[in-house]
Amino acid sequence: MAKSNAERQATYRERHLVDVDGAGSRINVVVSVQTKAQLARLAIRYGVTQRAMLEKMIAATERQALRRIKPGDQSAYFDGVTP
């Protein structure tokens, strides 16, 4: 019997949760048209996917934040607690 649209979508989403590390996590977010266009342009500029661009920007921003946090407060940051 043929799968319904919902079943096909569920299969697709499950299949795409696996990344190079063996697991992924889905985020669903609505951003402005301008932000979406900026992300697309940056990804094209750097020759990467939008996902890779977003991951690079978040990692770079976190590195900057960690440099500003006192070493003793970094564990609180990783625990999601505001020092």
KOLSE-914870 format. One record per atom (N, C-alpha, C, CB): residue in one letter; x, y, z. Coordinates in steps of 0.1 Angstrom, whole numbers, plus 5000, padded with zeros to 4 digits. Each point is the difference from the previous one (the first is absolute). Glycine has a CB too. Example, Ala and Ser with C-alpha at 12.3 -4.5 7.8 and 13.67 -1.06 7.14 Angstrom:
BEGIN
a513249435078 a499150125000 a500950125000 a498149885012 s501550234981 s500950115000 s499250115008 s501249944978 
//
This chain:
BEGIN
m500849885000 m499250125000 m500950125000 m498249885012 a501450234981 a500850124999 a499950085013 a499550014975 k501650065027 k500150085012 k499350134999 k502249905005 s497350155005 s499350135000 s501150115000 s497949915012 n501750224985 n501050115000 n500650015014 n498750124982 a500549875028 a500650015014 a501049895003 a497950105007 e501849784988 e501049895002 e501350024992 e498049845004 r501950214984 r501250034992 r500850115006 r498849934980 q500550175025 q500750115007 q500749955013 q498350164991 a501149765016 a500649955013 a501249914996 a497750005011 t502249924979 t501249924996 t501150094995 t498549814993 y501250295000 y501050104995 y500750065012 y498750044979 r500550015030 r500650075012 r500949915008 r497950155000 e501649735002 e500849915008 e501349964993 e497949915010 r502150074977 r501249974993 r501050125000 r498649854985 h500950275015 h500950125000 h500450045014 h498950074979 l500749865031 l500550035014 l501449945002 l497750015008 v502849914983 v501349935001 v501050094993 v498949775002 d502150275005 d501150084994 d501349925001 d498850225005 v502349854992 v501349935000 v500449945014 v500750154982 d498749915028 d500349955014 d499049895004 d501050225006 g498049754985 g499149905003 g498750055006 g501949855003 a498050275000 a498750065006 a499950144996 a500149845019 g498750214980 g499750144998 g498950045008 g500949994977 s498850145023 s498850055007 s499450114991 s501149965023 r497650034976 r499250094992 r499650125008 r499249814986 i501050315007 i499550125006 i499050064989 i502150045015 n496850014990 n499150074991 n499950145005 n498749794995 v501650314997 v500050145004 v499550084988 v501949965017 v497450154986 v499650094990 v500950135002 v497649914999 v503050134990 v500850125000 v499550104990 v502149865008 s498450264992 s499650104991 s500549964986 s500050185018 v499349884972 v500549974986 v501450054998 v497650034992 q502750085015 q501450064998 q501049905006 q499150235002 t500649715010 t500949915006 t500249884991 t499450085023 k499649864972 k500149894991 k500850034988 k497849925007 a502050204987 a500850044988 a501550015004 a498050124990 q502349945022 q501350025004 q500749865002 q499450215012 l499949704994 l500649865002 l500249944986 l498849975022 a500350044969 a500249944987 a501250074993 a497649954998 r502550185003 r501250074993 r501349965006 r498550194995 l501649805019 l501249965006 l500449864997 l499450155019 a499649764980 a500349864997 a500649994985 a498149925016 i501350154975 i500550014987 i501450054999 i497750034991 r502550085016 r501350075001 r501149915004 r498850215005 y500949715006 y501049915005 y500049864994 y499950135021 g499249844970 g499949874993 g499649895010 g501750084984 v497449955025 v499549895009 v498550005000 v502150035014 t497349874992 t498650005002 t499550105010 t500049754994 q498850285006 q499550095010 q500149945014 q498450104983 r501449775018 r500249945013 r501550015005 r498249834994 a502750154997 a501450015004 a500450155004 a500549814984 m498950285008 m500250145003 m499550045014 m499950054976 l498949905027 l499450035013 l500849945011 l497750014989 e502749865009 e500949945010 e501350075002 e498949784994 k501750274996 k501350075001 k499850135008 k500849904978 m498150175018 m499750135007 m499849985015 m499150094978 i500149815025 i499749975014 i501249965008 i497749944994 a503149985000 a501349955007 a500950125002 a499849784989 a500450315001 a500850125001 a499550095011 a500649984976 t498150045024 t499450095010 t500249945014 t498350084984 e501649795018 e500249945013 e501450015004 e498249844996 r502850144995 r501450025004 r500350145005 r500649834982 q498850275011 q500150145005 q499450015014 q500050094976 a498949865026 a499350015013 a500949935011 a497750014989 l502849885008 l500849925010 l501350085004 l499149794991 r501450284999 r501250085003 r499750115010 r500949954977 r497950105024 r499550105009 r499649955013 r499450144980 i500449745022 i499549945012 i501249955009 i497849934988 k502150115024 k501149955009 k500149855000 k499750215015 p501549744986 p500149854999 p499249935011 p502350034991 g497550025020 g499249945011 g498550004997 g501750065016 d497950034975 d498650014996 d499649924988 d500050235010 q501049714983 q499749934988 q499149885002 q502250084991 s498049855020 s499249885003 s498550045001 s501949885011 a497950244996 a498650055001 a499450034986 a500550095023 y500349964968 y499650034987 y499649874993 y501550204998 f499349705003 f499749874993 f498849935007 f502449984994 d497350055018 d498849955007 d498850084997 d501549915018 g498650204975 g498950084996 g499550105011 g499349824985 v501750205025 v499750095011 v500750134998 v499749815015 t499650304987 t500650134999 t500950035012 t498150094986 p503249935012 p500850035012 p499850135006 p501749864990 
//
